């Protein structure tokens, strides 16, 4: 699931946003997750999606991901999103 979300965000983001913002948010979020011993998958998912509602993303209408559907499809607890 993380791989698919990563590819979706990377495809939709501008190259500079991916290289200099999103990728760094993910990197440092995972470092903090390790330090504080929290769920790394959850942290990575949230880091990848933290700007997804912004105007800079031009999501195809048929491929918009809603957290509850994502959670349901991947058996990920909605309360964690």
Backbone bond lengths (Angstrom), bond angles and torsions (degrees), N, CA, C in turn:
res aa  C-N    CA-C-N  psi(-1)  N-CA   C-N-CA  omega(-1)  CA-C   N-CA-C  phi
1 X - - - 1.448 - - 1.521 111.07 -
2 X 1.317 117.87 -44.47 1.466 120.48 -178.32 1.530 110.47 -60.70
3 X 1.314 115.66 -40.98 1.465 119.71 -179.69 1.529 111.08 -59.72
4 X 1.327 116.73 -43.36 1.458 120.82 -179.43 1.528 111.38 -66.21
5 X 1.318 116.42 -41.78 1.476 120.69 178.55 1.523 109.63 -64.81
6 X 1.324 116.48 -43.87 1.466 120.99 178.83 1.535 110.02 -57.10
7 X 1.330 117.06 -46.28 1.466 120.99 -179.41 1.526 111.57 -65.34
8 X 1.325 117.07 -40.07 1.464 120.85 178.26 1.531 110.52 -61.47
9 X 1.316 116.62 -48.78 1.463 120.60 -178.56 1.525 110.48 -65.39
10 X 1.311 116.76 -43.09 1.468 120.75 179.66 1.528 111.03 -60.97
11 X 1.337 116.27 -40.91 1.459 121.36 178.74 1.525 111.72 -64.99
12 X 1.319 116.58 -37.13 1.463 120.94 -174.00 1.529 113.05 -86.24
13 X 1.312 117.19 -24.38 1.471 120.74 -176.31 1.527 110.83 -83.13
14 X 1.302 115.03 152.75 1.459 119.96 170.39 1.528 107.65 -67.11
15 X 1.320 116.85 150.88 1.457 120.68 -177.30 1.532 111.65 -56.04
16 X 1.319 117.21 -44.19 1.463 120.12 -179.91 1.529 111.87 -64.11
17 X 1.324 116.61 -39.33 1.471 120.36 177.41 1.521 110.35 -61.61
18 X 1.332 115.53 -44.23 1.468 119.03 179.77 1.528 110.81 -65.07
19 X 1.343 116.18 -51.20 1.464 120.96 -174.22 1.527 113.75 -67.48
20 X 1.325 116.02 -41.22 1.473 119.15 -170.60 1.520 114.69 -108.97
21 X 1.305 117.65 -1.19 1.464 118.48 178.75 1.529 111.53 -130.92
22 X 1.320 116.70 -69.01 1.467 120.22 -172.92 1.525 111.87 -60.04
23 X 1.311 116.03 -48.53 1.463 120.24 -179.51 1.529 111.47 -58.48
24 X 1.321 116.26 -39.38 1.470 120.08 178.59 1.525 111.98 -71.08
25 X 1.324 117.11 -37.71 1.466 120.29 176.32 1.526 109.40 -60.04
26 X 1.332 116.51 -44.46 1.467 120.58 178.87 1.526 110.22 -63.24
27 X 1.315 116.53 -47.51 1.470 121.10 -178.32 1.529 111.45 -56.20
28 X 1.321 116.29 -51.83 1.470 119.28 -176.17 1.531 112.07 -74.25
29 X 1.326 116.77 -29.34 1.467 119.40 174.84 1.521 110.77 -63.61
30 X 1.327 116.54 -41.40 1.465 120.07 178.96 1.522 111.74 -67.49
31 X 1.321 117.21 -35.65 1.472 119.89 174.81 1.530 110.96 -62.53
32 X 1.319 115.86 -42.85 1.470 120.00 178.07 1.530 111.28 -67.48
33 X 1.325 116.77 -37.79 1.469 120.23 178.05 1.523 110.27 -61.06
34 X 1.306 115.92 -41.65 1.471 119.84 178.43 1.526 110.69 -65.11
35 X 1.318 115.87 -45.46 1.470 120.47 -178.95 1.525 111.27 -60.65
36 X 1.324 116.81 -43.30 1.463 120.86 -175.18 1.525 113.28 -96.01
37 X 1.335 115.96 4.32 1.471 122.40 174.36 1.530 112.17 55.00
38 X 1.335 114.23 54.30 1.462 119.89 176.20 1.529 108.69 -115.96
39 X 1.305 115.77 170.55 1.461 123.28 -176.17 1.533 111.19 -60.24
40 X 1.323 116.47 109.74 1.463 121.75 -176.97 1.530 112.27 -66.03
41 X 1.321 117.88 -36.91 1.467 120.32 179.27 1.518 111.03 -64.59
42 X 1.316 115.51 -43.11 1.463 120.17 178.71 1.526 109.92 -62.48
43 X 1.311 116.34 -46.51 1.469 120.99 -178.87 1.530 110.73 -62.07
44 X 1.327 116.64 -43.62 1.463 119.20 179.75 1.524 111.44 -64.25
45 X 1.314 116.89 -41.47 1.462 120.67 178.57 1.526 110.77 -61.21
46 X 1.299 116.96 -46.84 1.471 120.95 179.72 1.527 110.29 -64.39
47 X 1.322 117.56 -41.21 1.469 120.65 179.07 1.527 110.92 -62.85
48 X 1.318 116.57 -42.66 1.466 119.70 179.12 1.519 112.09 -64.40
49 X 1.319 116.94 -36.59 1.468 120.88 -174.12 1.523 114.18 -96.56
50 X 1.318 118.12 3.76 1.470 119.37 -170.65 1.527 113.65 -62.10
51 X 1.313 119.91 -24.98 1.465 122.38 179.52 1.527 112.98 -112.48
52 X 1.300 118.17 9.54 1.457 121.47 -169.15 1.529 113.09 -61.81
53 X 1.306 119.19 -25.32 1.460 121.12 179.56 1.510 113.83 -83.85
54 X 1.322 116.92 -5.80 1.456 120.83 -177.11 1.517 112.95 -70.29
55 X 1.308 115.32 159.34 1.461 121.17 -178.34 1.520 113.18 -66.83
56 X 1.332 117.73 -16.93 1.453 119.24 -178.05 1.520 112.83 -71.73
57 X 1.324 117.35 -14.37 1.458 120.71 179.75 1.514 109.99 -98.01
58 X 1.304 115.54 131.66 1.454 121.25 -179.94 1.527 107.85 -110.48
59 X 1.297 115.37 70.49 1.460 120.00 -177.37 1.517 110.85 -67.75
60 X 1.317 114.28 135.39 1.451 118.57 174.20 1.527 107.19 -64.64
61 X 1.312 117.33 133.41 1.461 120.95 -174.56 1.521 112.40 -57.86
62 X 1.302 117.53 -31.96 1.460 119.60 -177.86 1.517 112.32 -79.78
63 X 1.332 117.30 -9.31 1.456 119.57 -175.32 1.529 113.02 -119.46
64 X 1.311 117.06 19.25 1.464 119.48 178.28 1.523 108.30 -67.09
65 X 1.304 115.28 134.43 1.460 120.48 -178.90 1.519 108.80 -102.24
66 X 1.299 115.96 124.36 1.448 120.90 175.12 1.519 107.84 -101.28
67 X 1.320 117.70 133.28 1.462 120.02 -175.80 1.519 114.87 -52.46
68 X 1.349 117.50 -39.25 1.464 118.18 -178.61 1.524 111.65 -67.11
69 X 1.325 117.29 -38.58 1.470 120.14 177.56 1.523 110.99 -69.18
70 X 1.309 115.85 -41.03 1.460 120.50 177.77 1.516 109.86 -59.77
71 X 1.294 116.12 -47.09 1.463 121.10 -179.62 1.522 110.99 -62.76
72 X 1.319 115.96 -44.31 1.462 120.42 -179.04 1.523 110.97 -63.20
73 X 1.324 117.24 -44.88 1.462 121.63 -178.60 1.526 112.48 -66.05
74 X 1.295 116.95 -29.97 1.460 120.65 -175.88 1.522 112.91 -106.53
75 X 1.328 116.63 7.82 1.465 122.31 -178.05 1.534 111.15 55.06
76 X 1.307 114.06 43.44 1.457 122.39 179.15 1.520 107.22 -106.16
77 X 1.311 119.20 124.90 1.480 120.16 -176.63 1.524 112.89 -57.76
78 X 1.313 117.31 123.08 1.473 122.38 -178.68 1.511 110.52 -56.51
79 X 1.312 118.78 -37.50 1.463 120.99 -177.18 1.527 111.67 -62.84
80 X 1.329 118.13 -17.22 1.458 120.85 179.11 1.521 113.02 -85.16
81 X 1.331 116.60 -12.02 1.467 119.26 -177.73 1.518 109.87 -89.44
